[in-house]
Amino acid sequence: GADILTIHVEADTEENNLEALRQIKEAGVKAAISVKPKTPAEAVIPYLELVDLILVMTVEPGFGGQKFMAQHVSKIRQLAEWKKELGLNYDIEVDGGITLDNVREVLDAGANVIVAGSAVFGKEDIAGAAKGFLEIFKEYE
C-alpha cells in the first residue's frame, strides 16, 4: 500500500542507489531519496532526473524532538534552484525540528512537503497545533 518509497543517499553506492530507484519506479511507486544533515546537497545530483521527491533531513535521523538545524536551509534552496534550472518536477520534503516558528523559513526556501512530528503530537492541544500549520500552509497556496 505504499505510494512512495524513500532511500537514503548514504545507504549504498551511486550505482546501487540508481538501480534501487529504477526498480521502485518500475514497480509503479514514486521514488524518493533522502539526505542527512552532514551530506552535501550535491550528493543527490545523480538522482535528480529519476526521483519524485527529495527529503532533506534537518536533524540526525533517529529520534523525535531534536532541534532544527537552520544551516541546512541552504540545501533546500539549492534543490529548488536545480529543480527550476533543469525543469524538473520533484517535491522537496523537510523533516526534523519543524515548528510553527521555522516552517515559513523552509517553505520560503522551496520545500513543499513538511514533516512536523513533535511540533504537533508533542503538544497538549494537537488539533490546535495542526491548525496552526494549516493556516501557514494556506499562505503558500
N, C-alpha and C positions, 0 to 999 in steps of 0.2 A: 503493500500500500504506500510506499514512499514515492513522492513526486520528484524529489531532488536528492542527490547523494553527493556529499562533500568529502574530499580527501585533503589531507594536509600536504602542502608542497614539500615539507621537510621529511615526509614519511619514506620516500624512496628516491630512486634516480629519476632524472627527467624522462628517460625512455620508458620506464615502468609507469610513471605517472601519466604520461601521454596515452599509453596503452590502456590504463585503467579508465581514464576519462572517455576514450573512444568506446570502450565496452559499455560504460554507463549509458552513453548516448545511443548506442546500438540496441540497448535494452528498452529504449523508449522513455528513459528517465532523464531529467535535467542534470547536467554535470556541474559541479562546483569545486572550487579549490580554496583552501584557507591558508592564511599566512600569519604566523605567530609574531609577537612583538619584535623579537630580535632579528627577524628575517627581513631583508630589504624588499621593497615593492618590486624591484627588478627580477626577483626570483619567479614571478608569475608571468613574465613576458612570453615564454614559450607556449603558454596555455591560453592566452587572451582570445584567440580566434575560436577556441574549442569550448570554452566554458559559458554557462548561462549565468553564473554568479561567482563573485569573489568575496570571501569572508575575511575581513580584517579583524584580527584579534587585538583588542586594546588592553588586555590583561593576559598574563600567562595562563593557558588552559589548565584546568584542574579543579577549581572550586569557586563558588559564587561569593559575592560580597567584596571583591577586590576593587581597589581604587583605579579609576580611569587613567590611562597613560596618554595624556594630551599630545605628547610629542609624536604620536602615531597618526595624527590627523593628516599629516603631510602625505602619508601613504594613500589615504582616501582621495586627496586632491590629485595625486599622481595618477591613480587608477581612473579617476573621472576624466582627466586630461587625455590619457591614452584612448579611452573609450570614444571621446569626441574626435580626436585626431584620426583614429583608424576607422571611424564609422561603425563601431561595434555596439552590441546591444546587451551586454551583461549587466546584471544587478550588482550593486555594491552593498554588502551587508556588514554591519559593525556589531561586535559582541564584546562586552567587557566593561563594566563600570558605568554603563549608560544611565544617566539620571535626567530628571526634568531640568537640571541646571546646565547640562552639557549636550543634550540631544540636538539643540539647534546648531551647535558647532559642527557636528558630524553631518547633519543634513546640509548645511551650507557648503561643506567640503565636497558633497556629491553622493553621500550614502542615501540609499532609498529603501533599505531593509534594516530594521533596528531590532536588536535583542535587548530587552530590559527585564532581567530576572529579579534581582534583589530590590530594584527600584519600584517594583510593583508587588511582588509576592512577599517582600520583606517588610511591607507596610501594614499597619493596623487596618487602614482603610484601602483595601486592594482596589475596589471599584473606583474610588476617588483618584488613586494613583494612575490607574489605567485611563481614566477620563482626562487627566492632565496631559498624558502623552497624546491622546486622540485630538485634543484641542490644538496642540502644537502641530501635529501632522496635517491638520486641516489648513494651516497657514501655507503649507507646501504643495497643496493640490494644484 
